[in-house]
């Protein structure tokens, strides 16, 4: 695991991305199962599954190419104009 950050909700390298890398947040209903699958497939944990203070269950991994992939249950707030 990457070392903990002084900020409790943010990994130490949360903003660190190498040039040419990619980061994404993907919504899932099964973050714990997906974390296990990603880890088994070679993803490197940045932040293991945890519950946020806004009601989401999230985790972050680096894929084998070093791209940041974040997953969680947070779908965002509905837009007022829809």
Residue pairs with C-beta under 8 A, 6 or more apart in sequence:
1 45
1 46
1 48
2 11
2 12
2 13
2 45
2 46
2 47
3 12
4 11
4 12
5 11
5 12
5 14
9 52
9 53
11 46
11 47
11 60
13 46
17 23
17 68
18 66
21 65
21 66
21 67
21 68
22 67
22 68
23 67
23 68
23 69
23 70
24 67
24 68
24 69
24 70
25 70
25 71
25 72
26 69
26 70
26 71
27 71
27 72
27 73
27 74
27 75
28 34
28 71
28 72
28 73
29 73
31 49
31 57
31 58
31 59
31 71
31 72
31 73
32 49
32 57
34 59
34 71
35 45
35 48
35 49
35 59
35 61
35 71
38 61
38 69
38 71
39 45
39 61
42 63
42 64
43 61
43 62
43 63
43 64
43 69
44 61
44 62
45 59
45 60
45 61
46 60
46 61
46 62
46 68
47 58
47 59
47 60
48 59
49 57
49 58
49 59
50 57
50 58
50 59
51 57
52 58
52 72
52 74
54 74
55 73
55 74
56 72
56 73
56 74
57 72
57 73
58 70
58 71
58 72
58 73
58 74
59 70
59 71
59 72
60 68
60 69
60 70
60 71
61 68
61 69
62 68
62 69
63 69
